[in-house]
Each structure stands twice: as structure tokens, then as C-alpha cells.
Amino acid sequence: MIILVIGDITGRPGRTVTAKAIQQLKKEHSIDLVIANGENLAHGTGMTPRTYDELREAGVDFFTSGNHILKKLEVIPLLEAKDVRVLRPLNFPPGNPGQGATVLSVGGKRLLIVNLIGRVFMPQHYDCPFRAIDALLSEYESEPLDGILVDFHAEATSEKIAMKHYLDGRVAALWGTHTHVPTADADVTSQGLAYITDVGMVGPKHSVIGVKADTIIESLLTQTSFKADYEEGECNFNAILLNLTGRTRCETIQPILLTLSSL
């Protein structure tokens, strides 16, 4: 099974470029499933039904998320839908809407998709992602599954790499999101775990992780908050292609680094 995993899609430029890239990549590869991190879809923070529908029409089959997913409360019905297509992190504290994992049927295959969030350098006090994934894997230990896929939305590279070692041999793929910067460590371990510390983003190339550089520089100089604004034009499209071959095994992981226009 070939799975396209797309990094954090940022604002309108990111949405536009994602539609173009999916169309291009589906011509080049026999893609069975498209997963994207959608927590930045709606002007950089959160998701709305409109932005969700736009990306579903563009070809995204399933969304993971992160710390911004509840910034726009219109997303709650999507998180609580019976046929869930949007996850919030599994280790959000109890009482939050939605769920952090689900089994998705794709072409007769049953995939467990999981969304975790890190704690290192994060301002919120999330539950432990390591203990959360332990409990989940125990719950699904006897379930017939054709693949276990995990998006770890975290700031610290060390925390993500620690999770790689923790889950090696227990899941098929683990990818990092959140930093918007793709890392150069895509690899498959000897036990078949496909891993990358961060997939990257889909957003303006000449920016600071998606936002206009002048806006971020002014905020850093004055130590004041800012309103996100996005450059149109050239955008990075960062993704990975996974060749899933079993419950806890991938054969390959291939980074996708494209530059496309949002105009």
C-alpha cells in the first residue's frame, strides 16, 4: 500500500498548493491513501468545515492535527463525526472533544491511525504520549490490522527520536510534524519502522515557517504578538511516500520536496 503523508498545510497558499501537488503526485505514483496534518488549514490556526471540505475535494482522505486544532470551535462536529476523518492528539487531557486514534478501512486493509502530541517545549500540560501509545497498542494487540501509523506532533527533535526507539518494531510508520521544517533523517529501521523527525510544511517558501518574514521579525524585535499573514507565490510542498507492507513494517520512505506556485 502506497501512502502519501503531507506536512502541516498552512493557510490559503498551503491549501492551493496541496491541491496542485496531489493531482501531480497521483499521476506519478499509485497512491492508495492521502493523510495530511490539518491543524493550520484555516489562516494558520485551526480547521473549519469549509477548509476541511476544500482539502477533501482536493484529495486528502484523512487528517491528523496538533496543538492548534481547537482554535476554531467549528471543528468540533468534524472531530466527533461517526465516520471520523480528523484526529486530535490522543494524549490531550480527558474531556476534550474527538479522539486520538481510529481504524480506517482502505481497499480492504485495516489501518490504525494515531495522533500524538509532545510535551517538551510545549506551553500546555499534555498527558504522557509514551504512556498513551502504550495503552492504545495494548487495546489493539489482538485486533487484525494491516498497518499502524503515527503522527507525533512535537517540538523537540530529541522527544521525537526517543519515540522512534520506543515504537520500533511496534508500529509501521512514525513521522513528526509541528516544526514546519523537513529533516534529513528519513529511514527505515531494521525492524521495518519508517521514520522521519519532521515532514515539514506546505506553505510560502519565502517566509518564517509559513508567516511573512517581516511580521515575525517585528514580533521578535518588539516582543509583541502578531497576526499571521501569508505570502502568495512560491510554496514548499513537503511530504513523504510510505510503502506499507505489514502491521509493523514499511519497505520504503521517500521524502517529497516540491516548489509550486499558489497563484
Backbone as a ProteinNet text record, in pm:
[ID]
protein_1_A
[PRIMARY]
MIILVIGDITGRPGRTVTAKAIQQLKKEHSIDLVIANGENLAHGTGMTPRTYDELREAGVDFFTSGNHILKKLEVIPLLEAKDVRVLRPLNFPPGNPGQGATVLSVGGKRLLIVNLIGRVFMPQHYDCPFRAIDALLSEYESEPLDGILVDFHAEATSEKIAMKHYLDGRVAALWGTHTHVPTADADVTSQGLAYITDVGMVGPKHSVIGVKADTIIESLLTQTSFKADYEEGECNFNAILLNLTGRTRCETIQPILLTLSSL
[TERTIARY]
85	0	88.4	59.7	136.5	56.6	119.7	53.6	131.3	61.4	119	85.5	188.6	170.9	221.5	132.9	164.3	187.8	291.5	321.5	216.5	238.8	142.3	103.6	-23.1	-73.8	-111.7	-47.1	-54.4	-132.2	-253.1	-329.9	-373.5	-425.6	-475.1	-366.4	-244.3	-141.7	-114.7	-110.1	-86.8	-198.9	-322.4	-436.2	-432.5	-402.8	-398.2	-290.1	-172.3	-59.5	-82.8	-146.5	-175.7	-261.5	-362.4	-449.2	-368.9	-278.8	-195	-102.7	-39.9	59.6	-3.8	-119.3	-185.5	-219.2	-270.3	-303.1	-178.9	-65.7	59.8	111.4	111.9	170	86.7	-43.4	-127.9	-104.7	-56.1	-19	111.7	197.4	330.9	338.9	246.5	252.2	113.3	109.8	-17.6	-52.1	-104.3	-129.2	-264	-261.9	-383.5	-451.1	-374.6	-427.3	-347.3	-416.8	-351.8	-388.5	-285.6	-302.6	-231.1	-291.9	-229.4	-250.6	-155.2	-176.7	-252.7	-372.6	-461.8	-483.4	-396.5	-423.2	-398.8	-335.7	-307.9	-385.5	-489.2	-561	-624.1	-688.9	-770.3	-688	-626.4	-541.2	-434.9	-382.6	-267	-297	-419.8	-451.4	-590.4	-596	-722.9	-775.4	-893.7	-962	-1109.9	-1168.5	-1312.5	-1376	-1508	-1572.7	-1542.4	-1532.8	-1505.2	-1365.9	-1265.2	-1129	-1115.2	-1186.1	-1188.4	-1245.1	-1361.5	-1425.1	-1335.5	-1269.3	-1180.4	-1070.1	-1009.4	-898.1	-946.7	-1065.8	-1121.3	-1146.9	-1199.5	-1222.2	-1090	-984.2	-851.7	-786	-839.1	-784	-726.3	-737.5	-691.3	-798.5	-757.6	-851.5	-868.8	-764	-766	-673.7	-712.1	-635.3	-591	-464.9	-416.7	-407	-365	-362	-259	-284.6	-189.4	-245.7	-159.8	-196.9	-296.7	-307.9	-398.4	-536.9	-562.8	-683.7	-812	-811.1	-932.6	-936.9	-849.7	-851.5	-979.2	-1038.7	-1166.3	-1267.3	-1364.9	-1455	-1551.2	-1558.9	-1641.9	-1594	-1470.8	-1413.4	-1472.9	-1535	-1578.5	-1669.7	-1770.2	-1851.1	-1768.4	-1660.9	-1573.5	-1499	-1455.1	-1382.8	-1472.9	-1602.4	-1695.5	-1782.9	-1752.4	-1830.4	-1819	-1924.8	-1924.1	-1816.8	-1811.4	-1706.6	-1591.7	-1513.7	-1415.4	-1306.1	-1274.8	-1167.4	-1067.5	-1089.2	-997.6	-967.6	-839	-797.2	-744.4	-767.3	-690.7	-592.2	-488.3	-389.8	-450.5	-404	-451	-430.7	-317.6	-282.7	-325.7	-425	-494.6	-559.6	-569.2	-632.4	-778	-832.4	-972.7	-1066.2	-1176.5	-1274.3	-1269.5	-1162.8	-1155.4	-1239.8	-1299.8	-1380.1	-1293.2	-1355	-1286	-1208.3	-1129.4	-1049.4	-911.4	-818.2	-678.6	-632.3	-722.3	-687.9	-815.3	-801.8	-916.4	-866.1	-948.7	-918.6	-988.5	-909.8	-959.6	-949.3	-1057.8	-1057	-1026.2	-922.8	-879.3	-853.3	-937.9	-917.6	-908.9	-989.8	-988.2	-884	-799.2	-697.5	-748.1	-709.3	-748.2	-624.9	-627.1	-513.2	-551	-466.5	-482.5	-400.7	-468.5	-402.1	-407	-291.2	-276.7	-215.7	-262.7	-209.8	-162.7	-34.4	22	71.8	87.6	148.5	257.4	366.7	479	458.8	548.3	540.1	661.9	775.6	897.1	884.3	907.4	899.5	757	657	518.4	461.5	385.5	333.8	220.8	148.9	37.2	86.8	4.4	40.5	-37.7	17.6	-47.2	-14.2	-95.5	-64.6	55.5	111.2	232.7	204.3	272.3	247.8	296.8	401.6	456.4	357.3	303.7	206.2	75.2	39.4	-83.6	-74.4	38	51.3	64.3	126.3	132.1	-7.9	-93.5	-229.7	-306.5	-289.4	-360.9	-316.3	-185.3	-135.1	-177.6	-186.2	-236.8	-382.5	-459.9	-601.7	-621.5	-530.8	-544.2	-454.3	-396.1	-298.2	-354.8	-478.8	-537.1	-621	-626.5	-703.9	-627.1	-695.8	-629.7	-610.4	-486.3	-453.9	-349.9	-359.4	-263.8	-157.8	-166.8	-66.7	-103.1	-0.4	-19.2	65.8	0.8	64.3	48.7	157.4	156.2	213.1	135.3	182.2	213.9	341.8	384.2	409.6	315.9	320.3	399.2	525.9	612.8	720.1	767.2	868.2	1009.7	1041	1179.9	1217.5	1327.4	1375.8	1411.8	1464.3	1502.8	1382.3	1269.4	1149.6	1097.3	1104	1057.6	1148.1	1279.2	1372.7	1359.3	1334.1	1310	1187	1082.2	961.8	991.8	1080.9	1122.3	1175.9	1267.3	1324.1	1219.4	1129.1	1025.3	927.1	897.8	796.4	854.8	986	1048.4	1005.4	951.6	902.5	759.6	698.5	561.4	461.9	509.4	425.4	498.5	425.6	485.4	550.5	492.1	545.1	522.5	623	617	677.7	597.5	650.5	623.1	713.3	697.5	636.1	557	504.3	523.8	484.1	481	587.4	711.4	815.4	810.2	742.5	730	861.3	963.6	1094.2	1126.8	1141.5	1168.7	1308.6	1320.2	1450.3	1506.1	1637.5	1708.3	1737.8	1647.1	1675.6	1571.9	1505.2	1408.3	1478.9	1424.3	1492.3	1392.8	1425.9	1352.3	1446.3	1406.6	1490.9	1496.2	1584.7	1598.2	1471.9	1388.9	1262.6	1144.6	1173.8	1070.7	994.5	1040.8	974.8	1020.9	928.1	958.3	949.1	1055.2	1062.1	1121.4	1068.4	1130.3	1096	1192	1170.8	1068.6	1070.4	964.4	944	818.5	784.3	803.5	775.4	784.1	646.5	630	502.7	465.9	344.1	303.3	266.5	351.1	329.4	433.3	423.1	510.8	659.4	732.6	876.1	954.2	924.1	998.6	925.2	934.5	858.9	933.6	877	926.6	822.4	852.2	763.6	620	606.4	476.5	429.2	469.4	421.5	519.4	467.7	553.8	670	790.7	911.5	908.7	863	860.3	773	662.9	571.5	639.6	710	777.3	895.1	971.8	1086.8	1040.6	932.6	879.1	834.9	773.1	729.7	847.9	954.7	1073.7	1146	1146.6	1213.7	1137	1004.4	922.6	866.1	878.6	823.5	672.7	604.9	459.6	399.2	270.7	203.1	184.3	148.1	132.5	11.2	-40.3	-145.5	-82.8	-107.5	-45.2	-88.8	8.2	-18.1	70	21.1	88.2	121	241.3	285.6	221.2	175.6	134.5	255.7	247.3	357.5	418.8	552.2	621.9	595.3	563.6	538.2	615.7	657.8	713.7	599.9	614.3	525.2	611.1	599.8	680.4	591.8	633	555.2	648.1	592	664.3	573.5	634.4	563.4	606.9	510.5	537.9	492.2	573.8	532.5	507.3	381	341.1	327.3	392.4	390.7	336.9	304.9	252	214.1	161.4	114.8	221.5	344.5	453.1	571	544.1	655.3	623.2	720.6	722.3	847	836.2	952.4	1038.3	971.8	1045.7	976.4	1054.8	1003.4	1076.9	1001.7	1059.8	1014.2	1106.7	1068.8	1028.2	926.6	880.7	901	985.7	1016.2	993.8	877.3	841.6	830.4	847.2	818.8	714.1	598.5	488.1	431.6	366.7	308	166.9	134.7	-1.3	-91.8	-40.1	-118.4	-189.6
-119.6	0	124.4	218	342	454.3	519	623.6	753.6	860.6	993.4	1064.7	1109.4	1183.2	1325.9	1424.3	1564.6	1638.5	1723.7	1802.7	1909.8	1990.6	2092.3	2184.6	2182.6	2267.1	2402.7	2509.4	2639.8	2741.1	2775.8	2884.5	2858.4	2964	2951.5	2912	2970.6	2925.8	2776	2725.5	2583	2497.4	2542	2465.8	2459.8	2573.8	2579.4	2488	2492.3	2412.8	2263.7	2230.9	2090.2	2029	2101.8	2051.8	2025.7	2117.6	2100.1	1980.3	1968	1863.1	1724.3	1710.7	1580.1	1535.7	1628.4	1596.4	1549	1617.2	1581.5	1445.9	1425.6	1303.7	1180.3	1196.7	1081.5	1034.5	1123.3	1083.6	1005.6	1032.2	972.6	846.7	831.5	720.2	659.1	531.3	462.9	479.2	595.7	630.9	574.2	502.1	440.8	526.1	611.7	688.7	817.2	928.8	1057.2	1105	1124.8	1175.3	1309.9	1408	1539.2	1591.8	1670.8	1741.1	1869.3	1882.6	1992.6	2096.9	2102.1	2194.1	2340.8	2367	2504.5	2545	2471.9	2496.7	2634.6	2677.9	2799.9	2919.4	2986.9	3103.5	3072.6	2952.2	2918.1	2857.6	2873.5	2816	2755	2624.5	2555.7	2510.6	2452.3	2398.2	2435.4	2464.3	2490.7	2389.5	2374.2	2285	2323.4	2452.9	2495.9	2452.9	2474.5	2436.1	2284.2	2215.5	2069.1	2020.8	2073.8	2032.5	2061.5	2176.8	2215.2	2111.9	2067.8	1972.5	1830.6	1796.5	1665.4	1658.3	1766.3	1770.8	1766.8	1819.1	1819.6	1681.5	1590.3	1455.6	1406.7	1485.9	1438.9	1346.7	1226.6	1128	1137.6	1182.7	1177.1	1285.4	1340.5	1447.7	1411.1	1437.8	1444.8	1592.7	1621.4	1761.6	1781.6	1882	1913.5	2016.1	2100.2	2191.3	2299.4	2329	2435.4	2384.7	2255.7	2201.9	2258.5	2299.9	2353.3	2506.4	2571.8	2717.4	2770.1	2689.7	2726.3	2618	2655.5	2556.5	2495.3	2554.5	2494.4	2353.9	2320.7	2191.2	2078.1	2108.5	2003.7	1899.5	1938.3	1834.1	1740.5	1790.8	1704.7	1606	1652.3	1565.3	1456.4	1487.5	1394.5	1319.7	1331.5	1262.5	1110.9	1040.6	894.4	833.9	878.7	836.2	936.2	924.3	1026.8	1032.5	1153.4	1176.8	1279.7	1327	1424.5	1377.7	1360.7	1324.7	1446.2	1449.6	1539.4	1449.6	1505.3	1420.2	1329	1205.1	1103.3	1143.3	1209.8	1242.2	1381.6	1441.7	1556.1	1508.2	1592.7	1551.1	1510	1423.9	1383.5	1504.3	1490.5	1598.9	1675.6	1655.5	1721.2	1646	1718	1651.4	1570.8	1472.9	1396.7	1279.2	1219	1103.7	1111.8	1035.9	1042.8	926.8	833.8	718.4	660	596.3	528.7	424.5	326.2	226.7	269.4	283.8	326.8	211	183.2	78	139.1	86.1	136.5	17.1	0.8	-107.1	-244.3	-268	-396.6	-409.5	-308.9	-307.2	-227.7	-270.7	-201.8	-134.9	-2.9	74.1	145	131.4	208.8	336.4	451.2	580.4	649.6	698.2	754.7	893.5	983.6	1120	1144.4	1173.9	1206	1349.5	1407.3	1539.5	1535.3	1607.8	1609.2	1704.6	1692.4	1778.3	1869.9	1831.1	1910.6	2042.6	2153.9	2290	2330.1	2255.7	2291.9	2365.3	2474.3	2550.8	2481.2	2391.6	2323.6	2199.9	2153	2036.8	1914.8	1850.9	1733.9	1609.4	1505.4	1376.9	1314.2	1210.9	1149.6	1077.4	1114.1	1045.7	901	872.6	737	642	683.8	601	589.9	697.8	695.9	594.3	590.1	494.7	353.3	335.5	203.3	147.9	229.7	186.3	153	235.6	213.7	84.3	61.7	-59.3	-185.2	-175.9	-288.8	-317.2	-210.4	-223.7	-293.7	-266.4	-320.6	-441.4	-496.6	-604.5	-724.3	-761.6	-878.8	-844.3	-716.4	-673.3	-705.9	-758.2	-779.3	-645.5	-603.8	-475.8	-496.4	-414.4	-422.6	-313	-227.7	-122.2	-31	15.9	113.9	235.6	350.9	474.4	582	654.2	751.5	885.9	992.6	1130.9	1182.6	1217.4	1271.5	1420.7	1501.4	1647.4	1705.3	1732.6	1768.9	1867.7	1945.7	2049.3	1994.3	1913.7	1872.2	1751.3	1764	1650.1	1533.1	1561.9	1454.2	1372	1438.1	1366.2	1278	1329.1	1250.8	1129.8	1150.5	1039.3	934.9	980.5	886.1	800.6	863.6	788.7	688.8	723.3	629.2	500.6	514.2	395.4	320.8	395.1	336.1	251.5	295.6	228.9	138.8	131.5	47.5	-98.2	-157.1	-293.4	-304.6	-191.8	-192.7	-123.6	-33.6	33.9	34	62.4	58.3	189.6	302.7	433.4	534.8	617.4	727.4	849.1	954.6	1077.6	1194.8	1291.7	1411.1	1524.6	1606.4	1730.8	1841.2	1962.4	2078.8	2184	2146	2248.8	2317.2	2256.1	2310.4	2305.6	2241.3	2232.9	2085.2	2041.6	1899.6	1860.6	1743.5	1693.9	1594	1571	1489.3	1348.9	1294	1164.6	1057.8	1069.4	966.9	833.1	728.9	599.6	491	367.2	250.8	169.3	140.1	65.7	-82.3	-155	-298.1	-375.6	-318.6	-383.6	-336.9	-247.8	-209.2	-82.9	-5.7	121.3	231.2	290.6	407.2	531.2	614.9	726.9	850.3	967.5	1096.9	1189.4	1270.7	1356.8	1465.7	1524.8	1617.9	1616.6	1603.2	1601	1738.4	1845	1981.2	2043.4	2132.8	2204.2	2219.1	2264.9	2316.1	2461.8	2551.9	2694.3	2778.4	2911	3002.6	2974.3	2967.4	2937.1	3050.9	3175.3	3291.2	3346.9	3273.5	3306.6	3254.4	3276.7	3214.3	3109.9	2985.9	2869.5	2898.7	2973	2997.9	3141	3214.6	3352	3451.1	3566.1	3668.8	3701.5	3705.3	3725.7	3858.8	3965.9	4097.6	4095.4	4023.6	4013.5	3945.7	3837.5	3763.5	3842.3	3907.4	3986.5	4100	4167.6	4275.6	4222.7	4107.1	4047.5	4011.9	3960.4	3924.3	4047.7	4155.1	4278.4	4348.2	4345.7	4421.5	4335.4	4202	4107.9	4127	4148.8	4161	4051.1	4027.3	3925.3	3976.1	3885.3	3922.2	3851.9	3909.8	3845.2	3780.1	3650.4	3577	3631.6	3647.4	3691.2	3606.4	3574.9	3476.2	3531.4	3495.8	3534.1	3442.2	3499.5	3419.6	3400.4	3303.4	3280.1	3143.4	3136.5	3009.3	2948.4	2821.3	2749.5	2618.5	2579.7	2446.8	2347.7	2232.2	2119.4	2007.7	1982.4	1879.6	1762.3	1643.6	1523.4	1402.8	1286	1159.9	1057.9	964	848.9	725.3	651.5	528.5	408.8	305.1	177.6	83.3	73.2	-6.5	-152.4	-241.3	-383	-472.7	-417.4	-501.1	-419.9	-487.4	-423.1	-333.3	-380.8	-303.1	-285.6	-286.1	-278.7	-190.3	-110.5	-40.3	-83.4	-85.4	-120.7	0.8	116.5	237.6	360.9	468.1	602	697.8	778.1	869.6	1012.5	1103	1243.6	1305.8	1390.2	1465.2	1614	1680.1	1822	1895.8	1958.5	2029.1	2178.9	2257.9	2401.7	2430.1	2480.7	2506.8	2645.6	2704	2836.3	2825.6	2915.9	2921.3	3012.4	3073.5	3166.5	3094.4
0	0	0	-90.6	-100.2	-33.4	65.1	143.7	130.8	94	89.5	219.7	291.4	416.2	394.4	414.5	386.3	517.6	521.8	640.5	666.3	770.7	813.1	696.5	659.1	549.7	608.6	558.4	623.2	540	587.1	527.3	384.7	322.1	185.2	85.5	90.6	-3.6	7.5	131.1	150.8	95.4	113	61.1	-91	-154	-300.3	-355.9	-296	-344.2	-318.4	-206.9	-179.3	-288.4	-334	-441.4	-568.1	-600.8	-720.4	-705.7	-589.4	-568.5	-568.9	-505.4	-503.6	-645.8	-724.4	-863.3	-938.6	-917.3	-984.4	-936.4	-805.7	-749.1	-779.7	-790.9	-824.6	-968	-1053.4	-1189.4	-1190.7	-1091.4	-1088.3	-1002.7	-907	-813.1	-795.7	-764.8	-738	-590.4	-555.1	-415.5	-370.6	-258	-204.5	-97.9	-29.8	82.7	97.4	122.8	147	287.1	370.9	507.2	515.5	580.6	595.5	736.4	784.9	910.9	880.3	939.9	904	1010.6	1112.2	1223.4	1187.7	1073	1030.4	905.3	872.2	746.3	738.7	846.3	844.3	890.4	795.4	822.9	928.8	923.4	1005.8	1140.8	1191.7	1322.7	1321.6	1326.5	1333.7	1198.9	1203.8	1087	1095	982	974.4	880	884.6	787.2	642.9	615.2	477.3	432.1	517.3	477.7	473.3	561.3	557.6	424.2	386	261	140.9	143.6	32.7	13.4	122.8	112.9	84.7	132.4	97.6	-52.9	-109	-253.5	-330	-269.1	-332.9	-330	-247.4	-247.2	-116.8	-8.1	122.7	181.2	220	272.8	423.5	494.1	640.2	696.6	813.5	875.5	1017.3	1045.5	1182.4	1219.7	1343	1384.6	1495.5	1580.8	1686.8	1782.5	1835	1943.6	1901.6	1770.9	1725.4	1684.1	1692.7	1630.7	1690.8	1817.1	1878.9	1880	1804	1798.4	1733.6	1646.2	1583.5	1619.8	1702.1	1760.8	1659.4	1539.4	1434.4	1397.1	1436	1401.5	1485	1597.7	1691.5	1626.2	1544.4	1478.5	1390.2	1330.1	1249.5	1337.8	1454.2	1546.7	1603.9	1616.2	1680.5	1580.3	1451.2	1347.9	1364.5	1328.3	1339.1	1249.1	1124.7	1032	1042.1	1149.4	1181.1	1074	1030.5	933.2	985	1107.5	1169.4	1311.3	1341.7	1476.7	1550.5	1681.9	1768	1844.3	1906.7	1972.9	2079.3	2080.7	2173.3	2318.6	2346	2484.8	2528.6	2458.2	2516.8	2647.3	2748.2	2873.3	2851.6	2939.5	2928.5	2928.7	2855.7	2847.6	2718.2	2638.5	2508.3	2406.3	2310.3	2207.5	2112.4	2048	1946	2001	1912.9	1950.9	1888.4	1947.9	1905.8	1821.1	1792	1709.2	1650.6	1535.8	1475.4	1377.5	1348.8	1246.7	1117.7	1012.2	881.9	784.1	713.3	611.7	475.5	410.5	280	188	87.5	-8.3	55.5	156.9	224.4	333.2	350.5	455.9	575.5	694.9	818.1	879.1	882.7	932.3	1061.5	1163	1286.1	1271.7	1269.7	1257	1392.7	1437.3	1572	1562.1	1647.9	1656.5	1800.7	1817.3	1948.4	1948.2	2068	2080.4	2185.9	2159.2	2251.3	2367.6	2467.3	2585.8	2600.4	2544.8	2561.2	2484.2	2551.5	2495.3	2455.5	2498.2	2470.1	2592	2571	2686.1	2760.1	2692.4	2756.9	2832.6	2925.6	3006.9	2956.9	2854.9	2797.6	2880.2	2862.3	2923.4	2852.3	2911.3	2857.9	2725.7	2616.4	2489.2	2489.6	2565.3	2569.6	2638.5	2751	2821.2	2742.6	2672.9	2593.3	2479.9	2409.7	2299.4	2352.1	2468.7	2531.2	2554.7	2614	2645.3	2518.3	2414.3	2289	2222.2	2215	2149.5	2225.1	2355.6	2434.1	2400	2382.4	2348.7	2214.9	2118.1	1983.3	1957.9	2062.9	2047.7	1970.5	1996.7	1932.1	1809.4	1773	1656.5	1527.9	1425.2	1296.1	1224.8	1210.3	1148.1	1039.1	934.7	824.3	830.9	931.2	947.7	1063.1	1134.8	1242.3	1208	1196.8	1150.1	1256	1285.9	1395.8	1350.7	1372.5	1357.7	1497.5	1521.3	1651	1633.6	1681.3	1665.1	1782.5	1761.5	1873.5	1830.3	1927	1903.7	1905.6	2006.6	2029.6	1944.5	1870.5	1792.1	1882.9	2001.4	2092.6	2136.4	2161.9	2204.4	2090.7	1969.3	1855	1831.6	1840	1818.8	1929.7	2052.4	2161.6	2131.9	2077.8	2041.8	1930.7	1839.5	1734	1796.1	1890.2	1953.4	2035.9	2096.9	2181.9	2100.5	1977.8	1895.7	1787	1776.9	1675	1694.3	1588.5	1595.8	1644	1680.4	1734.9	1642.6	1556.2	1457.7	1323.9	1216.7	1083	1043	1086.9	1046.8	1157.3	1177.5	1274.7	1208.4	1194.8	1136.2	1229.9	1228.5	1309.4	1229.8	1300.8	1245.1	1349	1315.7	1404.7	1375.2	1343.7	1328.1	1191.6	1093.9	957.9	879.9	933.9	867.1	844.2	718.8	694	739.7	798.1	843.3	742.7	752.9	652.9	704.6	788.1	851	818.2	703.7	664.5	648.3	712.7	711.9	751.4	717.1	764.2	850.7	973	1065.3	1025.9	1091.9	1063.8	1099	1187.8	1224.1	1138.5	1040.9	945.9	977	1076.6	1109.6	1014.1	939.5	857	945.2	942.9	1037.5	971.5	1011.6	982.7	1098.8	1143.3	1259.5	1230.9	1111.8	1073.9	923.7	883.4	740.8	678.8	755.4	703.7	690.2	592.9	578.4	431.5	410.3	279.8	302.6	251.3	274.1	204.1	217.3	145.1	167.9	58.9	65	129.4	91.4	142.4	264.4	374.5	494.8	616.4	734	856.8	895.7	866.8	882.1	839.1	730.4	669.9	676.2	779.5	800.4	736.6	689.5	631.2	724	667.9	748.5	823.6	758	823.3	948.9	941.7	1056.2	1174.3	1147.5	1255	1310.4	1224	1270.2	1361.3	1322.6	1405.3	1542.2	1542.5	1668.2	1757.2	1697.8	1775.7	1829.4	1750.8	1794.2	1906.2	1896.9	1992.3	2105.1	2088.8	2187.9	2206.8	2096.1	2096.3	2009.3	2026.6	1946.7	1804.3	1714.9	1574.2	1515.7	1408.8	1332	1210.4	1194.2	1084.9	949.8	861.5	725	634.4	515.5	432.1	294	246.4	113.4	8.9	-99.2	-213.6	-304.5	-391.7	-484.6	-461.7	-460.7	-444.5	-307.1	-306.4	-181.4	-178.7	-60	-38.9	-20.5	-82	-56.1	-1.2	128.1	195.4	233.7	196	222.9	222.8	253.2	240.4	173.5	102.8	47.4	124.7	176.1	250.1	167.9	163.9	107.8	224.7	264.7	380.7	339.5	416.4	381.3	492.7	609.6	716.3	838	938	1061.2	1122	1124	1185.2	1090.2	959.4	864.9	744.4	707.4	579.1	503.6	372.6	290.8	261.6	234	199.6	255.6	268.6	296.8	203.8	131.1	32.2	57.8	95.8	111.7	-22.1	-19.7	-137	-105.2	-182.8	-161.2	-293	-304.6	-427.7	-401.6	-507.4	-504.2	-611.1	-567.9	-659.2	-631	-729.3	-712.5	-654.9	-564.3	-508.7	-588.9	-693.5	-775.4	-888.4
[MASK]
+++++++++++++++++++++++++++++++++++++++++++++++++++++++++++++++++++++++++++++++++++++++++++++++++++++++++++++++++++++++++++++++++++++++++++++++++++++++++++++++++++++++++++++++++++++++++++++++++++++++++++++++++++++++++++++++++++++++++++++++++++++++++++++++++++++++

